[in-house]
Amino acid sequence: MKKKLDKFLGGFLVVLLTILVVAVLWQVFSRYVLNAPSSVTEEIARFLLIWVGILGAAYCSGQQDHLAIEILPPKLNEKNRVKLKIFINALIMLFSIFVFVIGGTRLVYLNHILGQSSAALHLPLSYVYMVIPLSGVVILLYKWIEIRNPKNYLI
């Protein structure tokens, strides 16, 4: 399941990043060559940067490439190292549930109720912020997979 999630999420991030690069290139071209800057591409780039940044962080969490200070784990024996990694993953899951899933869902709901939309695209901002609870769910999936496979904890 992890490989399928990695492949899908990685591919999705590549597509988003490609669209982001094209939007920025068009923005630069229209601004400096055509002397008519496009406000639509500016918003597209801003919203895609939000999605790439937050989903990319969830992807990095799944690849275990996130920022970590490795002072304690090398000093522990294998059994205690596994316990520590499970504890850390449980803390990450709690943070993900409360901040990303619950807090992000509240933010999406509030923006949906208020009917806020972007200036140029008239896109509901709740669509933009939907990446927060989505990333929380992805982090939860990755951490659950890690907890269920103790062989992942051997450093």
Secondary structure, 3 states (H helix, E strand, C coil): CHHHHHHHHHHHHHHHHHHHHHHHHHHHHHHHCCCCCCHHHHHHHHHHHHHHHHHHHHHHHHCCCCCCCCCCHHHCCHHHHHHHHHHHHHHHHHHHHHHHHHHHHHHHHHHHHHCCECCCCCCEHHHHHCHHHHHHHHHHHHHHHHHHCHHHHCC
